[in-house]
């Protein structure tokens, strides 16, 4: 009888152990949950540089440099990887230090292309008292670049910084096309405007249309290349304030970093061409100037809170899957914008 009781007790213990093991296998562990969350990050590499620094970094999702480039010119605006994986960047030419636009934010004067060994394979300078590159540019194709320039213009007996968008042929640096905010867009300053009354800070190109962000006017302009007419003016129904990095999305909408979405609050907005906000994300990040956002191939959105030097990746439903701030050993800490690439 005692033996039977022992056998029953042993059987119960064994059954309990098996049940516990099965429970452990079915239920998610902390490690499983972490793995599931991290798998929502889009695989790829993030390109960034500190404003005023001559090094450009390409990092993985752990923040480890997988590639760096070094230039003779400090960063002063956008930087991108070309289709051939060369680095295209805006650099600050010494010629702009004491010129007409010296007081302008992210005055650059030079666009350059660096190969894998940081050797200059192409460059162009526009850094005079009459006109200079600033803030942003984009590659249209292998031989064509679109870029922002300031142009010194007199209007109503005062000097203003007219904005001129140019398309450049890289084969001979010829200007193929240009659009003037004053002459083609009929956007003129009023009496209380400052010299930099438009302050364009980003440009994008898609299917013959050009998207421009004007911080000075809290407005996005869509310009048709052929007619040179402004086809849409976007303000997010008046919500845009100090915005940066407006881009065309594949679905026909626009994405933009809205710096002053509310008091000490920034947000990323997706806006239709009829000026309706259809998606937005805001959290603890805030940057009163610079900054940007990129819609990734996975559907996630990568955010650069530029003053904080902080990168955040969120899903389409607003789940935060990456929050990273690179460590810096120098005094440079602000980042104009970032871009993520699926491969390098």
C-alpha positions as CSV (number, residue, x, y, z in Angstrom):
1,X,0.0,0.0,0.0
2,X,2.8,2.4,0.8
3,X,4.4,1.6,-2.5
4,X,1.2,2.4,-4.3
5,X,1.0,5.8,-2.6
6,X,4.6,6.5,-3.5
7,X,3.9,5.6,-7.1
8,X,0.8,7.9,-7.3
9,X,2.8,10.8,-5.8
10,X,5.6,10.3,-8.2
11,X,3.1,10.2,-11.1
12,X,1.5,13.5,-9.9
13,X,4.9,15.1,-9.7
14,X,5.8,14.0,-13.2
15,X,2.5,15.2,-14.6
16,X,3.0,18.6,-13.0
17,X,6.5,18.9,-14.3
18,X,5.4,18.0,-17.9
19,X,2.5,20.6,-17.6
20,X,4.9,23.3,-16.4
21,X,7.3,22.5,-19.2
22,X,4.5,22.8,-21.8
23,X,3.4,26.0,-20.3
24,X,6.9,27.5,-20.5
25,X,7.1,26.5,-24.2
26,X,3.8,28.0,-25.1
27,X,4.0,31.3,-23.2
28,X,6.3,34.1,-24.5
29,X,9.4,34.6,-22.5
30,X,11.0,38.0,-22.0
31,X,13.6,37.1,-24.5
32,X,11.0,36.2,-27.1
33,X,9.2,39.5,-26.6
34,X,12.4,41.5,-27.0
35,X,13.2,39.6,-30.2
36,X,9.7,40.1,-31.6
37,X,9.9,43.9,-30.8
38,X,13.4,44.3,-32.3
39,X,12.4,42.5,-35.4
40,X,10.1,45.4,-36.3
41,X,13.1,47.6,-36.9
42,X,13.8,47.8,-40.7
43,X,17.2,46.2,-41.5
44,X,19.6,48.8,-42.8
45,X,22.1,51.5,-42.2
46,X,21.6,55.1,-41.1
47,X,23.6,58.0,-42.7
48,X,24.3,61.1,-40.6
49,X,26.8,63.8,-39.8
50,X,27.0,66.5,-37.2
51,X,26.6,70.0,-38.4
52,X,30.1,71.6,-38.5
53,X,31.9,68.3,-38.5
54,X,33.9,66.9,-41.5
55,X,33.1,63.2,-40.9
56,X,30.0,61.4,-42.2
57,X,28.9,58.2,-40.5
58,X,27.0,55.2,-41.7
59,X,25.8,53.1,-38.7
60,X,23.9,49.9,-38.1
61,X,21.0,49.5,-35.7
62,X,23.4,49.0,-32.8
63,X,25.0,52.4,-33.5
64,X,28.2,50.9,-34.8
65,X,30.0,52.6,-37.6
66,X,30.1,50.4,-40.7
67,X,31.6,53.2,-42.8
68,X,32.8,56.7,-42.4
69,X,33.9,59.4,-44.9
70,X,36.1,62.4,-44.2
71,X,36.0,65.7,-46.1
72,X,38.0,68.9,-46.2
73,X,34.7,70.7,-45.8
74,X,32.4,70.6,-42.7
75,X,28.8,69.4,-43.0
76,X,26.3,72.2,-43.7
77,X,23.1,70.5,-44.9
78,X,21.9,67.3,-46.4
79,X,23.9,64.2,-47.2
80,X,22.8,61.1,-49.2
81,X,24.1,57.9,-50.7
82,X,24.0,57.8,-54.4
83,X,22.6,54.7,-56.3
84,X,26.3,53.7,-56.8
85,X,26.9,54.0,-53.0
86,X,29.0,57.1,-53.3
87,X,28.5,59.9,-50.7
88,X,26.8,63.1,-51.9
89,X,27.0,65.9,-49.4
90,X,26.7,69.7,-48.8
91,X,29.9,71.2,-47.4
92,X,30.7,74.6,-46.1
93,X,33.1,76.5,-48.4
94,X,35.4,79.1,-46.8
95,X,34.1,81.5,-49.4
96,X,30.8,81.9,-47.6
97,X,32.2,82.7,-44.2
98,X,32.3,86.5,-44.7
99,X,29.9,86.9,-47.7
100,X,26.4,88.2,-48.1
101,X,24.9,85.0,-46.7
102,X,27.3,84.4,-43.8
103,X,24.6,84.9,-41.2
104,X,22.3,82.3,-42.8
105,X,21.7,78.9,-41.2
106,X,23.3,76.0,-43.1
107,X,24.9,78.2,-45.7
108,X,27.1,75.8,-47.7
109,X,28.4,76.8,-51.1
110,X,29.6,73.4,-52.1
111,X,28.1,70.1,-53.2
112,X,30.6,67.2,-53.5
113,X,30.6,63.5,-54.2
114,X,33.1,61.2,-52.4
115,X,34.0,57.6,-53.3
116,X,34.6,54.8,-50.9
117,X,38.1,56.2,-50.0
118,X,36.7,59.7,-49.4
119,X,38.3,60.9,-52.6
120,X,36.3,63.7,-54.4
121,X,35.0,62.3,-57.7
122,X,32.7,65.3,-58.5
123,X,32.0,68.7,-57.0
124,X,30.4,72.1,-57.8
125,X,30.7,75.4,-55.9
126,X,28.2,78.3,-55.8
127,X,29.5,80.5,-53.0
128,X,29.6,84.1,-54.1
129,X,28.1,87.3,-52.7
130,X,25.4,87.0,-55.4
131,X,24.3,83.4,-54.9
132,X,25.2,80.3,-52.8
133,X,24.1,76.7,-52.2
134,X,22.4,76.1,-48.9
135,X,20.5,73.5,-46.8
136,X,19.5,70.8,-49.3
137,X,19.7,69.1,-52.7
138,X,18.6,65.8,-54.2
139,X,19.9,63.4,-56.8
140,X,17.4,63.1,-59.7
141,X,19.4,60.5,-61.6
142,X,23.1,59.5,-62.1
143,X,23.9,62.8,-63.9
144,X,21.4,65.3,-62.5
145,X,21.1,67.1,-59.2
146,X,18.4,69.6,-57.9
147,X,19.6,72.1,-55.3
148,X,18.5,75.1,-53.3
149,X,20.4,78.5,-53.8
150,X,20.0,81.9,-52.2
151,X,20.2,84.8,-54.6
152,X,20.8,88.4,-53.4
153,X,18.0,90.6,-54.9
154,X,17.0,94.1,-54.4
155,X,13.2,94.7,-54.0
156,X,11.5,97.9,-52.9
157,X,15.0,99.4,-52.2
158,X,16.0,96.7,-49.8
159,X,18.1,93.5,-50.2
160,X,16.4,90.1,-49.9
161,X,17.5,86.5,-50.2
162,X,15.5,85.3,-53.1
163,X,15.3,81.5,-53.4
164,X,16.3,79.9,-56.7
165,X,16.0,76.2,-57.3
166,X,18.4,74.8,-59.9
167,X,18.8,71.5,-61.8
168,X,22.5,70.8,-62.5
169,X,24.1,68.5,-65.1
170,X,26.9,66.7,-63.3
171,X,28.8,66.0,-66.5
172,X,29.7,69.6,-67.1
173,X,28.1,71.5,-64.1
174,X,25.7,73.3,-66.5
175,X,22.5,74.7,-65.1
176,X,19.7,72.9,-67.0
177,X,16.7,74.5,-65.4
178,X,16.0,77.1,-62.7
179,X,13.0,78.4,-60.8
180,X,12.9,81.7,-59.0
181,X,10.6,82.3,-56.1
182,X,10.2,86.0,-57.1
183,X,10.2,85.7,-60.8
184,X,8.4,82.4,-61.3
185,X,6.5,81.8,-58.1
186,X,5.5,85.5,-57.5
187,X,6.4,85.2,-53.9
188,X,7.6,88.6,-52.7
189,X,8.5,90.0,-49.3
190,X,6.3,92.4,-47.5
191,X,7.6,95.4,-45.6
192,X,8.1,93.7,-42.3
193,X,9.9,90.7,-43.7
194,X,13.5,90.0,-42.9
195,X,16.1,89.5,-45.7
196,X,15.8,85.7,-45.5
197,X,12.0,85.9,-45.8
198,X,11.5,82.5,-47.4
199,X,14.2,80.3,-45.9
200,X,13.7,77.2,-48.0
201,X,15.2,74.2,-46.1
202,X,14.4,71.1,-48.2
203,X,13.7,70.1,-51.8
204,X,12.4,66.9,-53.3
205,X,11.7,65.8,-56.9
206,X,9.3,63.2,-58.3
207,X,7.8,62.7,-61.8
208,X,8.4,66.3,-62.9
209,X,7.2,67.9,-59.7
210,X,9.3,69.7,-57.1
211,X,8.4,69.9,-53.4
212,X,9.9,72.8,-51.5
213,X,9.7,73.5,-47.7
214,X,9.6,77.2,-46.8
215,X,10.2,77.7,-43.1
216,X,9.8,81.4,-43.4
217,X,6.3,81.0,-44.8
218,X,5.3,77.9,-42.8
219,X,4.3,76.4,-46.2
220,X,5.1,73.6,-48.6
221,X,5.1,74.4,-52.3
222,X,4.6,71.9,-55.1
223,X,6.0,73.3,-58.4
224,X,5.5,71.8,-61.8
225,X,8.8,71.6,-63.6
226,X,7.4,72.2,-67.2
227,X,5.1,75.1,-66.4
228,X,7.1,76.5,-63.5
229,X,3.7,77.1,-61.8
230,X,3.0,76.4,-58.1
231,X,0.3,73.7,-58.3
232,X,-0.3,73.3,-54.5
233,X,0.4,75.2,-51.4
234,X,0.3,73.0,-48.3
235,X,0.1,74.3,-44.7
236,X,-1.7,71.3,-43.0
237,X,-4.6,73.6,-42.6
238,X,-2.4,76.2,-40.8
239,X,-0.7,73.7,-38.5
240,X,2.8,73.8,-40.2
241,X,5.3,75.9,-38.2
242,X,9.0,75.9,-38.8
243,X,8.8,72.6,-40.7
244,X,11.7,70.7,-42.3
245,X,12.4,67.8,-44.7
246,X,9.3,67.6,-46.8
247,X,9.3,64.5,-49.1
248,X,7.0,62.9,-51.7
249,X,5.7,59.5,-50.6
250,X,4.9,56.6,-52.9
251,X,1.2,56.8,-52.1
252,X,1.0,60.4,-53.4
253,X,1.1,62.1,-50.0
254,X,3.8,64.2,-48.4
255,X,5.8,63.6,-45.2
256,X,7.2,66.4,-43.1
257,X,8.8,67.1,-39.7
258,X,6.7,69.8,-38.1
259,X,9.1,71.5,-35.6
260,X,6.6,73.7,-33.7
261,X,3.6,71.4,-33.7
262,X,2.7,72.7,-30.2
263,X,4.4,74.3,-27.3
264,X,7.8,72.6,-27.0
265,X,6.4,69.8,-29.1
266,X,7.4,68.5,-32.5
267,X,5.6,66.0,-34.7
268,X,5.8,64.1,-38.0
269,X,2.9,64.6,-40.3
270,X,1.7,62.8,-43.4
271,X,-0.4,65.2,-45.5
272,X,-2.4,64.7,-48.7
273,X,-2.1,67.1,-51.6
274,X,-5.6,68.4,-50.6
275,X,-4.0,69.5,-47.3
276,X,-5.5,66.9,-45.0
277,X,-3.3,65.3,-42.3
278,X,-3.9,61.6,-42.5
279,X,-1.2,60.3,-40.1
280,X,0.9,61.9,-37.4
281,X,3.3,60.9,-34.7
282,X,4.6,62.8,-31.7
283,X,6.2,61.7,-28.5
284,X,9.0,63.1,-26.2
285,X,11.1,64.5,-29.0
286,X,11.4,68.2,-29.6
287,X,13.5,70.2,-32.0
288,X,12.8,73.9,-32.7
289,X,15.0,73.8,-35.8
290,X,16.7,71.4,-38.3
291,X,15.4,67.7,-38.1
292,X,13.6,65.4,-40.5
293,X,11.7,62.2,-41.2
294,X,11.8,59.4,-43.8
295,X,9.1,56.8,-44.7
296,X,11.0,53.5,-45.0
297,X,10.3,50.6,-47.3
298,X,8.9,48.6,-44.4
299,X,6.3,51.2,-43.7
300,X,8.1,52.4,-40.6
301,X,9.0,56.1,-40.2
302,X,12.5,57.2,-39.2
303,X,12.7,60.5,-37.3
304,X,15.7,62.7,-36.6
305,X,15.2,65.1,-33.8
306,X,18.1,67.2,-34.9
307,X,18.8,69.5,-31.9
308,X,18.8,66.4,-29.7
309,X,20.9,64.4,-32.2
310,X,18.4,61.6,-31.7
311,X,17.0,58.9,-34.0
312,X,13.6,57.3,-33.5
313,X,11.9,54.6,-35.7
314,X,8.2,54.0,-35.3
315,X,5.7,51.6,-37.0
316,X,2.7,52.8,-38.9
317,X,0.6,52.3,-35.7
318,X,3.0,54.4,-33.6
319,X,4.9,51.6,-31.9
320,X,8.5,52.8,-31.1
321,X,11.0,50.2,-32.2
322,X,14.3,52.2,-32.0
323,X,15.4,55.2,-30.1
324,X,19.1,56.0,-30.4
325,X,21.4,58.9,-29.7
326,X,25.0,58.6,-31.0
327,X,27.7,59.3,-28.6
328,X,29.9,62.3,-29.6
329,X,33.3,63.1,-28.3
330,X,33.4,66.6,-29.7
331,X,31.3,69.7,-29.3
332,X,29.2,69.0,-32.4
333,X,25.8,67.6,-31.4
334,X,23.2,68.8,-33.9
335,X,22.2,66.7,-36.9
336,X,20.4,68.3,-39.9
337,X,18.6,65.1,-41.1
338,X,19.3,61.4,-41.6
339,X,18.6,58.8,-44.2
340,X,18.3,55.0,-43.8
341,X,19.4,52.6,-46.6
342,X,18.4,48.9,-46.8
343,X,21.9,47.9,-47.9
344,X,25.4,49.2,-48.5
